Amino acid sequence: MNIKLNSLIQEESLSGKEYFSYSRPLNVESLKNLFTRSGSFKGNRFFWQTPDKEFSLLGLGENLLDDMGIITPSKIHRFQQEFFKRFLTIGKLSVNPVLFGGFPFNPTSKKEPFWGALENGYFILPSILIKQDYSGTNVVFTVHNKGKSSKSLLKDFEDLEQRLDSLIKAPIPTFPKNQIKSMEELAINEFKQSIEESKEAIQSNQIPMKKVVLARRMALYGDFLSNERILLNLSKQQPHTYLFFLETNQRVFIGATPERLIKATDSLFMTTSIAGSSPRGETKEDDERYGEELLKDLKNGVEHALVAQRLEEQLNTIVEGRLSISERKLLKNRDIQHLCMTFEGRRKEGVSLLDAVTLIHPSPALGGEPKEIAMRWLAEKEEVGRGLYGAPIGWYDLTNGVGEFAVAIRSGVFSEIQGILYAGCGIVANSDADKEQIETSLKFQPMLRGVEK
């Protein structure tokens, strides 16, 4: 028996409470290594790491969140309110319970059946959450224990402790190299036709739309695809990105995205505008030339300006005082470089991270401008839905409202024998369908390499 934990439980009144959390420090070096050992939790896992690698989350075990149907920020907010009423901490928490997951890109769009349980958005409240940051590594255990005794609660916590201890002691497995038997770029002609229709609508002022972001898909097939191997490959190949892994029993959504949607600290909101694309050069000279051409390119400049202008207008409604805005610069990833600006401002009192997500998603970089018109256009023109592609993915602290969401690009959804990758491109009045096909082919490369290498 954990005598200290038992003593802490005995000191509390459990009446009227359903969710209980207990936390402690944890002595592990790498959450990524711990993730590789977590096969016994398969079907109930998530992993998250920021581009600077200074913040990581690993969620394991039973998902304590009930099925919500189509996930929306307002539903998450209502759950947070109910959770807080029925939540009790056992002792002092070094880590708070968080939700991790993603919202659907567009709840009203057509469906893509391959997404399965992820189609309508999916969040996890894990029974075991491990956080690693500058202050160290800590674990929080959360139990949903309605109307049970203190003895039963203690046993639930001890069972979780035992599972974590077994995980830490488990050997690091090896994952087989993925062998792709075949791949297919889906509906290319339909994609090009959508580009022409979108251009015509923008040029003719048929509808008041300045930009729309179209997406297309690539299907991969293999005898067996190791999803753990994909994440480990991406962590090596795409070092300056948000890494994410969100798993259900049948599907897993994996990606390495360069783009932050919104981060909330106690006092600040922070976001990034990313748009416009160019390949990386094979030599330093070629890379610099491509970068300079991107900075001067009219089409890409217009596309990025629309994103930056809209983000500035949106953020000004939820911050106090002046925004801090960076100069436009290049964001360089392994295969591709983008135009980029950062924004930061003081949070207005009473504005939550979920409010900010609702306001900003999708940014003009993923939906279009104006947002509402572009989203209706996409729902009509795209032949299947995007699931979580391009949607907000990240974490939300249930007790203090801080957290961070990235934009789920450079990503794919996988089973153990099939994957669907997504790539998007911004269409404006002077877009060229052949060039957009080439650009999206380039955007498939990070995930393709992550699967194959």
N, C-alpha and C positions, 0 to 999 in steps of 0.2 A: 504493500500500500504506500502511495505517496503521502507521507504524513503531513508535509507542509501544505499540499493542495487540499487534503482532507480538512485540515484546520481552517483554511481560507473559506472553503465551502460552508463549513459549520457556522462561520461567523455571519453569513449572509441569509437574508430572508428571500426564499425562492418564490414566494407567493406571487402569482400574476405574471411571472416571467416565463419566456419560452426559449430565448436564445441566450446562451452563456459562452463567454470567451475567457480564456486563460492564456497568458503569454509568458515566454521566458527567452533568454539568450540561447543561441545555438552555435555550436562550434563546427562549422563546415567552411571549406575554402571557396568552393564555387557552386553556385546554384545550377549552372549549366551541367556540371558533372553529376550533381544530384538528380537533375532531370533525366539524365541518361540511364540512371538506375531505377527509374520509377515505373517500369513496365507493369508491376503489380497493381498500379492505379490506372491502367489504360482505360480510356473512355471517360475519365473524370480528371483532366489535367489542363493547366494552362501555364504558359511561360511568357515573360515580358522582360525586355531589357532595353534601356535607353541608348542612344547613339554614343554617349560618352562612357558607357558601361559602368557608370557609378550608381545605378539604381536597377535592381532586378526583383522580380516577383516570381514565385513558383507556387501554384495552387494545386492541391491534391485532395483526393477523397470525395466523399459524398457531396453532391451539390444540394445545399440547403434551401435553394430558391425554387419555389413552385413554378410550374409552367404558367407563363403570362400571355400566351398567344403572341400576337405581334408586339414586339418590344418597342416602347417609346420612352423618351425621357420622363414624361409625366407619370408613366407606370412605375418607373424606377423611383421617382420622387415619392409616390404614394407608399411604395414598399419601405422606403427609408423612414418615413414618418411612423409607420406601424412597427417597424423593427426597433426603432428607438424607444417606443413605449414598452416593448416586451423584452428589452435587452438588459443583461446584467453582467458586469465585469467581475471576475473572480480574482481578487488582488489587483495590483496596479498593472495596467497594460503597457508594454513596450512597443506593441504593434496593434493597430486597430483592425477590425474586420473590414475587408473591402469586397466590392463586387468587381469582377473582371469580365469583359465580354465586348460584344459589338452590337450596334443597332443595324437594322436593315437599311440598305442604301435608299430605297424608295418603297415604302409599304404598299403603294398602289400600282406598282409595275407588274408586268407579267412574271410568271414564276419559272424558275429553273429547278426541276425536280431533284437534280443531283445534289443540291445543297442539303437535302434532308432536314434534320432538326434545326440546322443553322439558318434556314431560309428566311425566317421572320425575325431574325436577331436572336442572340443567345447570351445570357449572362450566368456566371457561376458565383455563388457564395460558398467558398470551399471550407470543408471541415479542418483542413490543414493549410495554413498560409505562411510562407516563409518570405521574409523581406530582407534584402541585402542592400545597404547603402553606406555612406561615409561613416555612419555611427557604428556599423557592425552588422551582424546577422541575428535576426530574431524570428521566432515562430509564434504564431497565435493559433490556438485550437478553438474551434467554435462548434458548439453542440446545440441541436434543436431538440429540446427535452421538455415537452409539455406535460405538466402535472405529475412528474415523476419525483422520486425521493432524492435526497442528497446522496444517498448511497448509490443510486442508479446513475446520477450525474458524475460522481467520482469514477465509476466504472467506465462510462463513456469516454472521459478524458484519458484514463489509463490505457484504454484500448487504442486511442489515437497515438498516444506516446509510444506504445509498443510497435505500432505500424511504422512510425517514423524511425524508431531505433533500428528496426529490421532493414529499412530502406538505406540508412546511413552505412550499415555494415555490409550491404550487398556489393558484390563485385561489379565493376564497370563492364557492361557487355560490349560486344562488337556488333555493328550493324552492317548488313551486307550492302554492297554497292548496288544502287538501283539500275536495273536494265530496262530501258524504254524499248518496247517491241515496235511501237508505231506511234505517230503523232499526226495531228490534223488541225490545220487552221480552219476554223468553222465559219461558214457563211461569209466568205470574203466578198462575193459579189453584192450581197445584201448590205454589207458594211459600206462598200463604196457608193451604193445607191443612196444610202442614208446620208452620206457626206454631201452628195449632190443636192438632195432635197433640202438639207439643212442650209447649205450655202444659198440656194435659191430663196429660201424663206428669209434669210438675213439680208440678202442683197435687195430684194424686192419690197422690204418692209411689210411683207405679207402678215407677219406678226412682229411685235416690237421686241425682237430678240437680237442681242449683239453677239452672243457666243453660246455654243452648246458643246458639251463634252460627250463624245460617243465612245463606246467600249466594244471590244471584240474579244473572242475566246479562242483558245487553243486546247485541244483535248490530247491527253497522253494516256498510253496504255502499257501495262507491264504485267509480268507474272506475279510480282510482289513489289510494292513500293514501301520502303521504310520511311515513315514520316519523321521519326527521330533523326535519321540520317539527313533528311532534307534540312531540318533546322540546324544541325551541326555544320553542314556545308555552308549554309547562308551566313552563319556566325563568322566563318573564316573568310568568305568571299565578299561579303558586304558589311565591312566593319563599322561604318559610320551611319548606321540605320537603326530604326526601332525594330527589334526582333519580336515576333509574336507567334504563339502557337495556342490555338483554342480548339479543344477536342470534345467530341461527344462519342457515343458508343459506335457510331457508324461513319462519321466524317470528322476531318480535322482541317481547320483553316490556318494556313501558314504564310508568313510573309516577312519581308525585310523592307520597310518603307522609309524613305527619307523625310517624310512630311508630317510635321506636328499639326494637329487641328487646333487644340487649345490645352493649355496647362493652367491649373489654378493652384496657387499657394494660399496661405492665410490672407495675403494682402494683394496679390498680383494676378492678372491674367496675361498670358503670353501666347503668341501664335506666330505663324510663319506663312508667307505667301510664296508658293512655288509654282512656276509655270514656264512654258517654253522649254525646248529640249534640243540637245545637240550631242553627237557621239563624242566619246573620249578619243584622243589621238594615240597612235602607237608610239610616237616619240614625244618628248617634251615640247618641241617646236610645233608639231601638228596639234597637240592638245591646246596649246596657247592660242594657235590660230583659230581652231574651232570655237574656243571660248570667246575670243574677240568678235568673231563673226556672229555668234549668238547674241552678244551684247548690242550689236549694231543692227541685227535683223529686224525689219519692220513688223512682219507677221508675229514673231515671237514677242517683240516688244509690246505690241498692242494687246496680245493675249495676257501677258504678265501685268500690264497696267490695269486691265479690267479687274483682275484678281485683287491686286493691291488696293485699288480704289474702293472696291466693295468691302474688303476687310477693314479698312480704316473707318469707313462709314459705320459699319456694324459695331466695331469695338468702341467707338465714341459714344454709343448709347449705353454701354455697360461699365465704363470706367469713369473715374473722377480725374479732373485735370487733363493735362496734355499727354498724348501718347508719345512714347519714345519709339522712333522709327529709324531703322538702319538705312544705309545706302543700298542700292541694288548691287548685288554681287553674284558670283557663280557658286553654286553648290555642286561639288564634284563627287559622283559615286563611281564605282568601278567601270560601268558600261556607258554611263550617260551623265551629262551635266545639265543643270537647270539654272534659270534666273531665280533669284531668291531675295527676299527682304524679311526682316523680323520686326515684330510689334510687341510692345509691353506697356501696360498701364495699371494703375491702382484700381482694384475691384470696387465697384459701387456697393454700398451696404445693401444687403438683401438680394443680391444677384448671385445665384448659385452656378456651379459648374454646369449643371444640367441645363440651366437657362441659356448659358453660353453655347453649349452644344446645339441646342434647338435653333438658336439664332444663326450660327455660322454654317452648320452643315446643310447641304453640301456647299463648299466654297465654289466660286466660279471656276476654280481649277478642276473640279470634278463634276459639277452639274452644269453650270452655265450662267448667263446673265441676261435678263433678270432671273433670279432663282426659280420663282414659281412657274414662270412660262417655260423655262428650259426643262424643268422636271416633268411638266405635262407633255412636252414634246418627246422627251425620252420614253415616257411610259407608253406613248403611242407608237413611236418609230422603232424602238429596240425590240427584236423578236423574242427575247427572253430576259428575265430579270437578272440583276447583278448579285443577288444575295447580299453578302457582307462586303463585296468588293467596292472600294471607294468610300466606304462608310466609316463612321467613328468607331475605333477599337481602342480599348484601354481600361483604366481602373478608376474607381470612385470610392473614396473613404466614406463609410456609412456614418461615422460619428462626427467628423469635422468638415466634411464637404470638399476636401482638397482632392486632387487627382490629375490625371492627364489622359487625353485621347489623341491618337494619331490618325492619319488618313490611310485606310487599308488598301494601298496600292502595292505594286510589285508583289503580288500575292497569288495564291491558288487554293482551291478546295480539293481534298484528296480522300479517296478510300484507300484500301490496301492494294488495289489493282488498277486504279484510274485516277487521273487528276484533270482538273480544268483550270487553266491559267487565264488571267484577264490582263488587258492593256487598254489604255484609253488615249484619246487625243482631242485637243481643243479645236473646234471648228469655228472659224470666223469668215468674214466675207471673201477673203482672198486665199482660202485654204485650197490645197491641191490634193486630190484623192490618192494619187500614186505616192506622193511624199508622206501622206498620213499613214498609208499602209506600211511604208518603210519605217516610219517613226515607231509605230506600234510593234513591228517586228523586233526592233531594237529593245523595246520595253519588256518583251517576253524573255530576253536573254538572262537577266539575273535569276529568275525562277527556273528556267530551263537548266542553267548551270547548277543551280542548287539541287535539282532533282538528279541530274546525271553524274556529277563529278564525285 
